[in-house]
């Protein structure tokens, strides 16, 4: 080829030009292919001059082929020009001509080139020229055609073909690497706006390319203009992109700006989130890739500020309470963040955003700020406390969990003596679950505490705004905080008296919260937490749980206030008293004060509230024998607790009164008396004689529940005289006709259990009592023999049990009543069988004339 002379070159190029001007597509295509093969085969060093001569004569025809109507011709022309440009040294003349042609094809407002593949080749050619001229050190020639290159790039960045867009981004990255800032800066804003349109591209590779290009372009942008602020606003949302590689590219962009941006110190507050969010990314690949780059940023910052940071490093002591599994950042990385604390306000503002992912993202970023800022962030605590507290109660579990991590970290790393005062101030001003959660996580994580702080916190929690809350979540965290107080009480220095006072207040708060939670039937507040708190207090006080109630419950009862009003059953004071009764039951040390509170409720509150409290008392009465311990031997003689309780609470409501609520109260009073009799059958004997006068009317009450409890109580009436027991016996017999089968069965059993005591001044009086009671027994036997014929098996069994008792005690009367019944009954064989079964003397009864029934 080197022997070709100019005449041959001239002749050859003329023929080629003529072929390229042909109208035959196939002929032009074949010509371009042959030329391409020829150029590729002339790649040795001494062929450059020859190729240059050919290109000088052919470039106009080749560039004209860019406008050919056949796609194959345009394709061949572009590829052939690429081959020439790769082998020729860079020349301004060639650059301007090619770029001008590309601008005509790609830089117009409308799409001139219809083929996506050809548009891709155009951008590849532009990329080739950028690489070629940068390699040769002649990038300066681009200054004359930047406006043309930018037009092409902008059009390509807006192309519908993703591959074209990505190639345009790569071209722009290559251009930014070699361009002079002063020359390309006038075009940066136009290019950035075009790239912003790619940030929401549906293809992740396109978004990655756009972020990479923006990162390089940002190094040339005017830092004083609004364009930089817009840049951060457009890129930041990609930190929440669903693709990890996109998020990683944003972090790389942040690292690039931290390292190379000329005015980076002015933009640390906006750049740092791009990197810090990647350090807390969900993907390990992103975290592991960005962390070494972040360390390099810290190292560079340390070297740039070594005079200041070296002094700080001398007194940089390790943090005692540093979280596990968290590596402490280098002093350079910490210094970077500590100079940018003004950004915290912007971050915490986003914790209240309406989008879940934005709130989560901002909290992860805040976590990284706390990790790096450490104690330097204490001064900002008061500003971010409300927002972190609000996030702790977020409706999205993942967001609230992240907020809890942030609060835990702040409690560990912030200066305790400084933030604790702000924490108390926040609790006093805002009695809300959000502030309580945040304070709990911080206080539990801190390793500093003193008696004064624990006592102050306990007194604060005892206030009605906290311990009387009806919110289940709030209640749970109060109980958790009490448990934390008990943990920290083991680490402080205090006297025994001070600790006793502290434990007393913890008990009062805990028992009140548990009482309200019990009354609300809350599923959210874990009852085990409250029970654990009480058990720990008892263990620390070296007493049993029952003794703990005896010691401190009366103090808690004093906090039940405002009962002297017309309160409904769902009012907080009523719920509190109701829960206290159900949890602690009835005990000797505080029973009198409890009776006072109950009487206030009965006198002032609504019917529903009265019924609720009385119902709880009836349940507590079932445990009377186990909860009311015997009085001390040395204690002065006082009225019996049973007598006081029954006289003041139960007896006033046993008498009949009009009204539906009065009927319910009478039923509950009878239920309470029945519970007392079942729990303490011996103790109740001292109050039953005074109540026997109420029993006949209670046994005939229209309310079946009242009759049910009354008939259950009858069997516990012992030690009564004939005159006292006789009305009760006849009233019990009348219940054999009760509409309720259960009451009829219990009445049959109760009749046989009645037994008076016979006392008198003379034998005649005692004999008269025997006669009167025998008449009652005979009447009972007549009725029971009648009901023995009932088809109900339960009643027949109950009748036989009672008749057996009476037959043993009164054999003569039994024989007499059987003989009388034999004359009137139709089932004589069954009656005779019953008589033989129950009689002591096996004498068959003879039918006799019936006697008149004794009243």
C-alpha positions in Angstrom: 0.0 0.0 0.0 2.9 2.3 0.7 3.9 2.2 -3.0 0.5 3.7 -4.1 1.2 7.1 -5.7 -1.1 10.1 -5.6 -2.5 9.5 -9.1 -3.7 6.1 -8.0 -5.2 7.5 -4.8 -6.9 10.2 -6.8 -8.3 7.8 -9.3 -9.4 5.3 -6.6 -11.1 7.9 -4.5 -12.9 9.3 -7.6 -14.3 5.9 -8.4 -15.4 5.4 -4.8 -17.1 8.8 -4.7 -18.9 7.9 -7.9 -20.0 4.6 -6.4 -21.3 6.4 -3.3 -23.3 8.8 -5.4 -25.1 5.8 -7.0 -28.8 5.4 -6.5 -28.4 1.6 -6.2 -28.6 0.7 -2.5 -26.8 -2.6 -2.9 -24.0 -1.1 -4.9 -23.4 1.6 -2.3 -23.6 -0.9 0.6 -21.0 -3.2 -1.1 -18.7 -0.2 -1.7 -18.8 0.8 2.0 -18.2 -2.8 3.1 -15.2 -3.2 0.8 -13.8 0.1 2.0 -14.3 -1.0 5.6 -12.4 -4.2 5.0 -9.6 -2.3 3.3 -9.3 0.2 6.2 -9.2 -2.6 8.8 -6.5 -4.4 6.9 -4.4 -1.2 6.8 -3.8 -1.0 10.5 0.0 -1.0 10.6 1.9 2.0 11.6 3.1 3.3 8.3 -0.4 3.3 6.8 -1.6 6.4 8.7 -0.6 8.8 6.0 -2.3 6.8 3.4 -5.5 6.5 5.4 -5.4 10.2 6.0 -5.1 10.9 2.2 -8.1 8.7 1.5 -10.2 10.2 4.3 -9.5 13.7 3.2 -10.9 12.9 -0.2 -13.8 10.8 1.0 -15.1 12.3 4.2 -17.7 14.6 2.5 -19.2 11.7 0.6 -19.1 9.5 3.7 -20.8 12.1 5.9 -23.3 12.7 3.1 -24.2 9.0 3.4 -25.4 9.8 7.0 -28.4 11.3 5.3 -29.1 8.4 2.9 -32.6 7.1 2.9 -31.4 3.5 3.2 -30.5 2.3 6.7 -27.9 -0.1 5.5 -26.1 2.7 3.8 -26.1 4.9 6.8 -25.0 2.0 9.0 -22.0 1.3 6.7 -21.0 5.0 6.5 -21.0 5.3 10.3 -19.0 2.2 10.8 -16.5 3.2 8.1 -16.0 6.7 9.7 -15.5 4.9 13.0 -12.7 2.8 11.5 -11.0 5.9 10.0 -11.2 7.9 13.3 -9.8 5.0 15.3 -6.7 4.8 13.1 -6.2 8.5 12.4 -4.6 11.0 14.8 -7.1 13.5 16.2 -7.7 16.6 14.1 -9.9 19.6 14.8 -11.0 19.5 11.2 -12.3 16.0 11.4 -13.9 16.6 14.8 -15.9 19.6 13.7 -17.1 18.0 10.5 -18.2 14.7 12.2 -19.8 16.5 15.2 -21.7 18.9 12.9 -23.1 16.0 10.9 -24.1 14.1 14.1 -25.8 17.3 15.3 -27.8 17.4 12.1 -28.9 13.8 12.6 -29.3 13.7 16.4 -29.3 17.3 17.7 -32.6 18.5 16.3 -35.8 19.1 18.2 -37.5 16.4 16.1 -36.2 12.9 15.7 -34.5 12.9 12.3 -32.9 9.4 12.5 -35.7 6.8 12.7 -33.5 3.8 13.4 -32.7 3.1 17.0 -29.6 1.1 16.0 -28.2 4.0 13.9 -28.8 6.4 16.7 -26.9 4.1 19.0 -24.0 4.1 16.4 -24.1 7.9 16.3 -23.6 8.1 20.1 -21.0 5.4 20.0 -19.1 7.5 17.5 -19.3 10.5 19.7 -18.0 8.5 22.6 -15.2 7.3 20.4 -14.1 10.8 19.6 -14.2 11.8 23.3 -12.0 8.8 24.2 -9.7 9.5 21.2 -9.1 13.1 21.9 -8.7 12.7 25.6 -6.1 10.0 25.0 -4.1 12.3 22.7 -4.2 15.2 25.1 -6.1 17.4 22.7 -9.4 17.5 24.5 -9.3 21.3 24.3 -10.5 21.1 20.7 -13.9 20.3 22.0 -14.3 23.8 23.3 -15.4 24.9 19.9 -18.1 22.3 19.5 -19.4 21.9 23.1 -22.7 23.4 22.1 -23.1 20.8 19.4 -22.0 17.9 21.5 -24.4 18.9 24.3 -27.3 19.0 21.8 -26.5 15.5 20.7 -26.2 14.2 24.3 -29.4 15.9 25.4 -31.3 14.3 22.5 -29.8 10.9 23.3 -30.6 11.2 27.0 -34.2 11.7 26.1 -34.2 8.9 23.5 -36.9 6.2 23.7 -34.2 3.5 23.3 -32.7 2.6 26.7 -29.4 1.5 25.2 -29.0 4.9 23.5 -29.6 6.6 26.8 -27.1 4.5 28.6 -24.5 5.1 25.9 -25.1 8.8 26.1 -24.5 8.6 29.9 -21.3 6.8 29.4 -20.2 9.4 26.8 -21.0 12.2 29.2 -19.1 10.5 32.0 -16.0 10.2 29.7 -16.4 13.9 28.7 -16.7 15.1 32.3 -13.6 13.2 33.3 -11.4 15.1 30.8 -13.3 18.4 30.4 -12.2 21.7 31.9 -14.8 22.9 34.4 -14.8 26.5 33.0 -15.5 25.3 29.5 -18.3 22.7 30.3 -20.0 24.5 33.2 -22.3 26.7 31.0 -23.9 23.4 29.7 -24.1 21.4 33.0 -27.6 22.6 33.9 -29.0 21.6 30.6 -27.4 18.2 30.8 -28.5 17.7 34.4 -32.2 18.4 33.5 -32.0 15.8 30.7 -30.5 13.3 33.2 -33.2 13.9 35.7 -35.7 12.5 33.3 -33.9 9.2 33.4 -33.9 8.9 37.2 -37.4 7.4 37.1 -36.7 5.1 34.2 -38.3 1.7 34.5 -35.0 -0.1 33.7 -32.5 -0.2 36.7 -29.4 0.0 34.4 -30.7 3.2 33.0 -31.1 4.7 36.4 -27.7 3.6 37.4 -26.1 5.2 34.3 -28.0 8.4 35.0 -26.8 8.6 38.6 -23.2 7.9 37.5 -23.4 10.7 34.9 -24.9 13.1 37.4 -22.1 12.4 39.8 -19.4 13.3 37.3 -21.4 16.2 36.0 -21.9 17.6 39.6 -18.1 18.2 39.8 -18.4 20.9 37.1 -21.6 22.5 38.3 -21.9 26.0 39.7 -22.1 25.4 43.5 -23.6 28.8 44.1 -26.6 28.2 41.7 -29.9 26.6 42.5 -28.9 23.7 40.2 -26.9 22.0 43.0 -29.9 22.0 45.4 -32.1 20.6 42.7 -29.5 17.9 42.0 -29.7 16.6 45.6 -33.5 16.8 45.6 -33.7 14.7 42.4 -31.2 12.1 43.4 -32.1 11.6 47.1 -35.4 9.6 46.4 -33.2 6.9 44.7 -31.9 6.1 48.2 -35.2 4.2 48.6 -35.0 2.6 45.1 -36.1 -1.1 45.1 -32.8 -2.1 43.3 -29.7 -2.3 45.6 -27.4 -1.5 42.7 -29.2 1.8 42.2 -28.8 2.7 45.8 -25.2 1.7 45.7 -24.6 4.1 42.8 -26.1 6.9 44.7 -23.7 6.2 47.5 -20.8 6.1 45.0 -21.9 9.5 43.8 -21.9 10.8 47.3 -18.4 9.5 47.9 -17.2 11.1 44.6 -18.6 14.5 45.7 -17.0 14.2 49.2 -13.7 13.5 47.6 -13.5 15.7 44.5 -16.2 18.4 44.6 -14.3 21.7 44.8 -16.9 23.3 47.2 -17.6 20.1 49.1 -17.3 21.7 52.5 -20.3 23.9 51.8 -22.4 20.9 50.7 -21.4 18.3 53.4 -24.9 18.6 54.9 -26.5 17.6 51.5 -23.9 15.0 50.4 -23.6 13.0 53.7 -27.1 11.5 53.5 -26.2 9.9 50.1 -23.4 8.0 51.8 -24.8 7.4 55.3 -28.0 5.8 54.0 -26.0 3.2 52.2 -24.1 2.4 55.4 -27.5 1.4 56.9 -28.8 -0.2 53.7 -30.8 -3.5 53.9 -28.5 -5.1 51.3 -25.1 -6.3 52.7 -23.6 -5.9 49.3 -24.3 -2.1 49.3 -23.0 -1.7 52.9 -19.8 -3.7 52.2 -19.1 -1.8 49.0 -19.7 1.7 50.4 -18.0 1.3 53.8 -14.4 1.2 52.5 -15.1 4.2 50.3 -16.6 6.0 53.4 -13.4 5.3 55.3 -11.4 6.9 52.6 -13.5 10.0 52.8 -12.9 10.1 56.5 -9.2 9.7 56.0 -9.1 12.5 53.5 -11.0 14.8 55.8 -8.7 13.9 58.7 -5.6 14.8 56.5 -7.2 18.1 55.5 -8.1 19.0 59.2 -5.3 17.1 61.0 -4.4 20.0 63.2 -7.8 20.1 64.8 -8.7 16.4 64.7 -5.3 15.2 66.1 -6.0 17.2 69.2 -9.4 15.6 69.5 -8.0 12.2 68.9 -5.8 12.5 72.0 -8.8 12.7 74.3 -11.0 10.4 72.2 -11.9 7.8 74.9 -13.8 4.6 74.0 -17.5 4.7 74.9 -18.3 2.3 77.7 -21.9 1.6 76.7 -21.3 1.2 73.0 -23.8 -1.0 71.2 -22.7 -4.5 70.4 -22.2 -5.5 66.7 -21.7 -1.9 65.7 -18.2 -0.9 64.6 -17.2 2.6 65.8 -16.5 5.0 62.9 -13.0 6.5 62.5 -12.4 9.9 63.9 -12.3 11.4 60.4 -15.7 10.0 59.5 -17.1 11.2 62.9 -15.6 14.6 62.2 -17.4 14.8 58.9 -20.8 14.2 60.4 -20.2 16.3 63.5 -19.7 19.4 61.4 -23.0 18.8 59.7 -25.5 18.6 62.6 -27.7 21.3 61.1 -29.1 18.6 58.8 -30.8 16.9 61.7 -33.8 19.2 61.5 -34.4 18.3 57.9 -34.0 14.6 58.6 -36.4 14.6 61.6 -38.9 16.5 59.6 -39.1 13.6 57.2 -40.0 11.2 60.1 -43.5 12.6 59.9 -43.9 12.2 56.1 -47.0 10.5 54.9 -45.0 7.9 53.0 -43.9 4.9 55.0 -40.6 4.4 53.1 -39.7 8.0 53.6 -40.2 7.8 57.3 -38.2 4.6 57.5 -35.4 6.0 55.3 -35.1 9.2 57.5 -34.9 7.1 60.7 -32.1 4.9 59.2 -30.3 8.1 58.3 -30.8 9.5 61.7 -29.3 6.3 63.2 -26.1 6.8 61.2 -26.0 10.4 62.4 -26.2 9.3 66.0 -23.5 6.6 65.5 -21.1 9.2 64.1 -22.0 12.3 66.1 -22.1 10.5 69.5 -22.0 13.0 72.4 -21.6 16.0 70.1 -25.3 15.5 69.2 -26.5 16.1 72.7 -27.1 19.8 72.1 -29.6 18.8 69.3 -31.5 16.3 71.5 -34.2 18.8 72.5 -34.9 19.6 68.9 -35.3 16.0 67.7 -36.9 14.5 70.8 -40.5 15.2 69.7 -40.0 13.7 66.2 -38.2 10.6 67.5 -41.0 10.2 70.1 -43.7 10.5 67.5 -41.9 7.9 65.3 -41.8 5.4 68.2 -45.6 5.2 68.0 -45.7 4.9 64.2 -48.5 2.7 62.9 -46.0 0.8 60.7 -44.2 -1.8 62.8 -40.9 -1.5 60.9 -40.8 2.3 61.3 -41.5 2.2 65.0 -38.9 -0.5 65.5 -36.3 1.6 63.7 -37.2 4.6 65.9 -36.7 2.4 68.9 -33.2 1.6 67.7 -32.5 5.3 67.3 -33.8 6.1 70.8 -31.7 3.2 72.3 -28.6 4.5 70.5 -29.2 8.0 71.8 -29.5 6.7 75.3 -26.1 5.0 75.0 -24.1 7.7 73.2 -25.5 11.1 74.2 -24.4 12.8 77.4 -26.7 11.4 80.1 -26.6 14.4 82.5 -27.6 16.7 79.7 -30.4 14.7 77.9 -32.0 13.4 81.1 -33.2 16.9 82.0 -34.7 17.4 78.6 -36.2 13.9 78.8 -38.0 14.7 82.1 -39.1 18.0 80.8 -40.6 16.3 77.8 -42.5 13.8 80.0 -43.9 16.5 82.2 -45.1 18.6 79.3 -46.3 15.7 77.2 -48.0 12.8 79.0 -48.2 10.7 75.8 -47.4 7.2 74.9 -44.9 8.5 72.2 -42.7 10.4 74.7 -42.9 7.5 77.2 -41.7 5.0 74.6 -38.8 7.2 73.5 -37.8 7.9 77.1 -38.0 4.2 78.0 -35.7 3.1 75.3 -33.2 5.8 76.1 -33.3 5.4 79.8 -33.1 1.6 79.6 -30.0 1.8 77.4 -28.2 4.3 79.4 -25.7 3.2 82.0 -26.0 6.2 84.3 -28.6 6.8 87.0 -28.9 8.1 90.6 -31.5 7.9 93.3 -32.8 11.4 92.7 -33.5 10.6 89.1 -35.2 7.3 89.9 -37.4 9.0 92.6 -38.3 11.9 90.3 -39.3 9.4 87.6 -41.4 7.4 90.0 -43.2 10.4 91.3 -43.8 11.5 87.7 -45.3 8.1 86.8 -47.5 8.2 89.9 -49.3 11.3 88.5 -52.8 10.7 87.1 -51.6 11.6 83.6 -49.5 8.5 83.5 -50.6 5.8 86.0 -54.3 6.5 85.3 -54.0 6.2 81.6 -56.5 3.9 79.8 -54.3 3.3 76.7 -53.0 -0.3 76.7 -49.8 0.6 74.9 -49.1 3.4 77.3 -49.7 1.1 80.2 -47.3 -1.5 78.9 -44.4 0.9 78.6 -45.1 2.3 82.1 -44.7 -1.2 83.4 -41.6 -1.8 81.4 -40.1 1.5 82.7 -40.9 0.4 86.3 -39.0 -2.8 85.7 -36.1 -0.7 84.4 -36.2 1.4 87.6 -35.9 -1.8 89.7 -32.9 -2.9 87.6 -31.2 0.5 88.1 -32.1 0.6 91.8 -29.6 -2.3 92.3 -26.8 -0.1 90.9 -27.3 3.1 92.8 -26.2 4.2 96.2 -29.1 4.9 98.6 -30.2 4.2 102.2 -32.6 1.4 103.1 -35.3 4.0 103.9 -34.9 5.7 100.5 -35.1 2.4 98.7 -38.2 1.4 100.7 -39.9 4.7 99.6 -38.8 4.1 96.0 -40.2 0.5 96.0 -43.5 1.8 97.6 -44.0 4.3 94.7 -43.1 1.6 92.1 -45.7 -0.7 93.7 -48.3 2.0 93.7 -47.8 2.9 90.0 -47.6 -0.7 89.0 -50.7 -1.9 90.8 -52.7 1.1 89.5 -51.7 0.4 85.9 -52.4 -3.3 86.3 -55.8 -2.5 87.8 -56.9 -0.3 84.9 -55.5 -2.8 82.4 -57.5 -5.6 84.2 -60.7 -3.6 84.1 -60.3 -2.7 80.4 -59.7 -6.4 79.6 -56.7 -5.1 77.6 -54.9 -7.6 75.2 -52.0 -5.2 74.4 -50.7 -4.6 77.9 -48.9 -7.8 78.9 -50.1 -8.8 82.4 -46.9 -10.8 83.0 -44.9 -7.6 83.0 -46.9 -6.1 85.8 -46.9 -9.3 87.8 -43.1 -9.6 87.3 -42.7 -6.1 88.7 -44.7 -6.9 91.8 -42.8 -10.1 92.4 -39.5 -8.3 92.0 -40.5 -5.7 94.6 -41.6 -8.5 97.0 -38.3 -10.2 96.4 -36.3 -7.0 97.1 -38.4 -6.3 100.2 -38.0 -9.9 101.3 -41.7 -10.5 101.8 -44.4 -12.5 100.0 -46.7 -10.9 97.5 -49.6 -11.0 100.0 -47.6 -9.2 102.6 -46.6 -6.7 99.9 -50.3 -5.9 99.3 -50.9 -5.7 103.0 -48.0 -3.2 103.4 -48.6 -0.8 100.4 -52.1 -1.3 99.0 -53.6 1.3 101.3 -51.3 3.9 99.8 -52.5 3.0 96.3 -56.1 3.2 97.5 -55.6 6.8 98.5 -55.0 7.6 94.8 -58.5 6.6 93.9 -60.1 10.0 93.9 -63.2 11.8 92.6 -65.6 9.0 93.4 -68.1 11.5 94.8 -69.6 12.2 91.4 -72.2 10.7 89.1 -69.7 8.4 87.3 -70.5 5.7 84.8 -69.0 2.2 85.0 -66.3 3.1 82.4 -65.1 6.2 84.2 -61.4 6.0 85.2 -61.9 6.1 89.0 -64.5 3.3 88.9 -62.3 1.2 86.6 -59.3 1.8 88.9 -61.2 0.7 92.1 -62.7 -2.2 90.3 -59.3 -3.4 89.1 -57.7 -3.0 92.5 -60.4 -5.1 94.1 -60.0 -7.9 91.5 -56.2 -8.0 91.7 -55.5 -7.5 95.4 -58.8 -8.8 96.8 -59.9 -8.2 100.4 -57.3 -7.9 103.1 -57.3 -7.0 106.8 -54.9 -4.0 106.6 -56.9 -2.0 104.2 -60.4 -3.4 104.3 -61.9 -0.5 106.3 -60.5 2.1 103.9 -61.7 0.0 101.0 -65.2 -0.1 102.5 -65.2 3.7 102.7 -64.4 4.0 99.1 -67.0 1.5 98.1 -69.7 3.3 100.1 -68.8 6.5 98.3 -69.4 4.7 95.0 -72.7 3.3 96.3 -73.9 6.7 97.4 -72.9 8.8 94.4 -72.0 6.9 91.2 -74.4 5.6 88.6 -76.2 2.2 88.9 -73.9 0.6 86.4 -70.8 1.7 88.4 -72.3 0.4 91.6 -73.1 -3.0 90.0 -69.6 -3.3 88.6 -68.0 -2.7 92.0 -70.4 -5.0 93.9 -69.7 -7.7 91.3 -66.0 -7.5 91.9 -66.6 -7.6 95.7 -68.6 -10.7 95.4 -65.8 -12.4 93.4 -63.2 -11.2 96.0 -65.4 -12.6 98.8 -64.8 -16.1 97.4 -61.2 -15.8 98.6 -62.0 -14.4 102.0 -60.5 -17.2 104.0 -57.2 -17.1 102.1 -56.8 -13.3 101.9 -58.0 -12.2 105.3 -55.3 -13.5 107.7 -56.2 -13.9 111.4 -55.5 -10.8 113.5 -52.3 -10.7 115.6 -52.5 -12.2 119.1 -51.3 -8.9 120.7 -53.7 -6.8 118.6 -56.4 -5.0 120.6 -59.9 -6.4 120.4 -61.7 -4.9 117.5 -65.0 -5.7 115.7 -64.8 -8.6 113.4 -63.9 -7.7 109.8 -66.6 -10.1 108.6 -69.2 -8.2 110.6 -68.0 -4.8 109.5 -68.0 -5.8 105.9 -71.5 -7.5 105.9 -73.1 -4.8 108.0 -71.8 -1.8 105.9 -71.7 -3.3 102.5 -74.0 -6.3 102.2 -76.9 -6.0 104.6 -78.2 -2.6 103.4 -78.9 -4.0 100.0 -80.6 -7.2 101.1 -83.9 -5.4 101.7 -86.3 -5.0 98.8 -86.3 -1.7 96.9 -88.1 -0.7 93.7 -86.1 -0.3 90.5 -84.1 -2.5 88.1 -80.8 -1.4 89.6 -82.0 -2.1 93.1 -82.9 -5.6 92.0 -79.4 -6.1 90.6 -77.8 -4.8 93.7 -79.9 -7.1 95.9 -78.9 -10.0 93.7 -75.2 -9.0 94.1 -75.5 -8.5 97.8 -76.9 -12.1 98.1 -74.2 -13.4 95.9 -71.6 -11.7 98.1 -73.1 -13.2 101.2 -73.2 -16.6 99.5 -69.5 -16.3 98.6 -68.6 -15.4 102.1 -70.5 -18.4 103.4 -68.7 -20.7 101.0 -65.3 -19.3 101.6 -65.4 -18.9 105.4 -68.3 -21.0 106.7 -67.3 -20.7 110.3 -66.6 -16.9 110.3 -69.9 -16.2 108.6 -71.8 -17.7 111.5 -71.4 -14.5 113.5 -73.4 -12.5 110.9 -75.9 -14.9 109.6 -78.3 -14.7 112.7 -78.8 -11.0 112.1 -79.6 -11.7 108.4 -82.1 -14.5 108.8 -85.0 -12.1 108.8 -84.1 -11.1 105.2 -84.0 -14.6 103.9 -87.7 -15.4 103.3 -88.1 -12.4 101.1 -84.9 -13.2 99.3 -86.0 -16.7 98.7 -89.2 -15.4 97.1 -87.5 -12.8 95.0 -88.6 -12.4 91.4 -85.0 -12.6 90.2 -83.9 -16.2 89.8 -80.2 -15.3 90.5 -81.2 -13.9 93.9 -83.2 -17.0 94.7 -80.4 -19.2 93.5 -77.8 -17.5 95.8 -80.2 -17.4 98.7 -81.0 -21.1 98.5 -77.3 -21.9 98.3 -76.8 -19.9 101.5 -79.6 -21.5 103.5 -77.5 -24.6 104.4 -74.9 -22.4 106.2 -77.5 -21.1 108.7 -76.6 -22.9 111.9 -77.0 -22.3 115.6 -80.4 -20.5 115.3 -83.4 -20.9 117.5 -86.6 -22.5 116.4 -88.4 -19.2 116.2 -85.6 -17.8 114.0 -85.3 -20.9 111.8 -89.0 -21.6 111.3 -89.7 -18.8 108.8 -86.6 -19.8 106.9 -87.6 -23.4 106.8 -91.1 -22.7 105.4 -89.6 -20.2 102.8 -87.2 -22.9 101.8 -90.0 -25.5 101.4 -91.8 -23.1 99.1 -88.8 -23.2 96.8 -89.7 -26.8 96.0 -92.2 -25.3 93.6 -89.7 -22.9 92.0 -89.8 -22.6 88.2 -86.0 -23.3 88.1 -85.2 -27.0 88.3 -81.8 -26.2 89.9 -83.4 -24.2 92.7 -85.9 -27.0 93.3 -83.0 -29.5 93.7 -81.0 -27.2 96.0 -84.2 -26.5 98.1 -84.7 -30.2 98.6 -81.2 -30.5 99.9 -81.4 -27.4 102.0 -84.5 -28.5 103.9 -82.7 -31.6 105.2 -79.7 -29.5 106.4 -81.8 -27.2 108.7 -81.3 -27.9 112.4 -82.1 -25.5 115.2 -80.8 -25.3 118.8 -83.2 -25.8 121.6 -82.7 -23.4 124.5 -85.1 -22.2 127.2 -85.5 -21.4 130.8 -87.6 -24.4 131.6 -88.2 -27.9 130.3 -91.7 -27.0 129.2 -90.3 -24.3 127.0 -87.7 -26.6 125.5 -90.4 -29.3 125.0 -92.6 -26.8 123.2 -89.7 -25.9 120.9 -89.3 -29.6 120.0 -93.0 -29.9 119.2 -93.0 -26.8 117.0 -89.9 -28.0 115.1 -91.3 -31.5 114.8 -94.4 -30.0 113.1 -92.0 -28.3 110.7 -90.2 -31.5 110.0 -93.5 -33.4 109.4 -94.6 -30.7 106.9 -91.2 -31.0 105.2 -91.6 -34.8 105.0 -95.0 -34.5 103.5 -93.8 -32.2 100.8 -90.8 -34.3 100.0 -92.7 -37.5 99.8 -94.9 -35.7 97.4 -92.0 -34.6 95.2 -90.4 -38.0 95.4 -92.9 -39.0 92.8 -91.5 -36.4 90.4 -90.0 -37.7 87.1 -86.9 -35.4 87.6 -84.0 -37.6 88.7 -82.1 -34.8 90.4 -85.0 -33.8 92.6 -85.7 -37.4 93.5 -82.0 -37.9 94.6 -82.0 -34.7 96.6 -85.3 -35.6 98.3 -83.9 -39.0 99.3 -80.8 -37.4 100.8 -82.9 -35.0 102.9 -85.4 -37.6 103.9 -82.6 -39.9 105.0 -81.2 -37.2 107.4 -84.7 -36.4 108.8 -85.5 -40.1 109.2 -82.4 -40.6 111.3 -83.2 -37.6 113.5 -87.0 -38.1 113.7 -87.7 -41.9 113.1 -91.2 -41.7 114.6 -92.3 -38.8 112.6 -90.9 -40.5 109.5 -92.9 -43.7 110.2 -96.0 -41.6 110.8 -95.7 -39.5 107.6 -95.1 -42.6 105.5 -98.2 -44.3 106.9 -100.2 -41.2 106.2 -98.8 -41.0 102.7 -99.4 -44.7 102.1 -103.2 -44.1 102.4 -103.1 -41.4 99.6 -100.5 -42.4 97.1 -101.0 -44.5 94.0 -97.5 -46.0 93.9 -97.5 -47.8 97.2 -94.8 -50.3 96.3 -92.3 -47.5 95.5 -93.2 -45.7 98.8 -92.8 -48.9 100.8 -89.4 -49.5 99.1 -88.3 -45.9 100.1 -89.5 -46.5 103.6 -87.6 -49.7 103.9 -84.5 -48.1 102.4 -84.5 -45.1 104.8 -86.0 -46.4 108.0 -84.0 -47.5 111.0 -86.6 -50.1 112.2 -87.7 -52.2 109.2 -91.5 -52.1 110.1 -93.7 -51.8 107.1 -96.0 -48.8 107.3 -99.7 -49.4 107.6 -102.1 -47.1 105.8 -103.9 -44.8 108.2 -106.4 -42.0 108.0 -104.6 -38.8 107.0 -104.1 -36.2 109.6 -104.7 -32.5 109.0 -101.7 -30.6 107.7 -99.9 -28.6 110.3 -99.2 -25.0 109.5 
